[in-house]
Amino acid sequence: MTGGTQMGALEVLIVDLMREAGLRDPDIKTRTGLQLPGYYRPEKKWDLLVVADQQLVAAIEFKSQVGSVGKNFNNRAEEAIGNATDLRVAFRQGLLGSFKPFIGYFFLLEDDAEAHKARTASVPYFPIDPVFTSASYSRRYEILLERLVLENLYDATCLTLATQAIPIVVSHPSPALDFAQFAAQVQGKANAFARMQNQ
């Protein structure tokens, strides 16, 4: 879970699913050509794109958090919300083609005691949403990712927890955010576009 390639195997798996669905290799971008125009900014670099026939088919972000979870939660939340909002508006403004793209967000969190420790939050003027009362950072990420889909910012999100110690233990705290449902939605969107291409 350390280093710049911790998501490499995951990218390969997602790309394989897209290929199985009928998307063409030249249309799947994982290393270069990852910038998209934004509405609130000139461009944003994504982690995986599918661009075919002048249409944005899919844009996916892969993020991870190892250590310092408390210092980074708000930054990750702001990034996720802002990136999706920018892309959604850019699409509505006609900057990304006419095919409604799939927008996905995959998050890998280190599974340790700090991630599961109950946390407090306070603001000076209003009560916080009760769902966050004593919520651990793992639970906060779960709420964030569920609500990103609920509010139609992303089409699918995935929250995966993994331990650092060997043997590595991987888990998904919510069935609604597990990898199986994320992969199924990626493949479903890819299938829909591939069928449209072949008509």
Buried (B, 14 or more C-beta within 10 A) or exposed (E): BEEEEBBEEBBEEBBEBBBEBBBEEEBBBBEEEBEBBBBEEEEBEBBBBBBBEEBBBBBBBBBBBBEEBEEBBEEBBEBBBBBBBBBBEBBEEEBBBEBBBBBBBBBBBBBBEBBEEEBEEEEEEEEEEEEEEEBBBBBBBBBBBBBBBEEEBBBBBBBBBBBEEEEEEEEBBBEBBBBEBBBEBBBBBBBBBBEEBEE
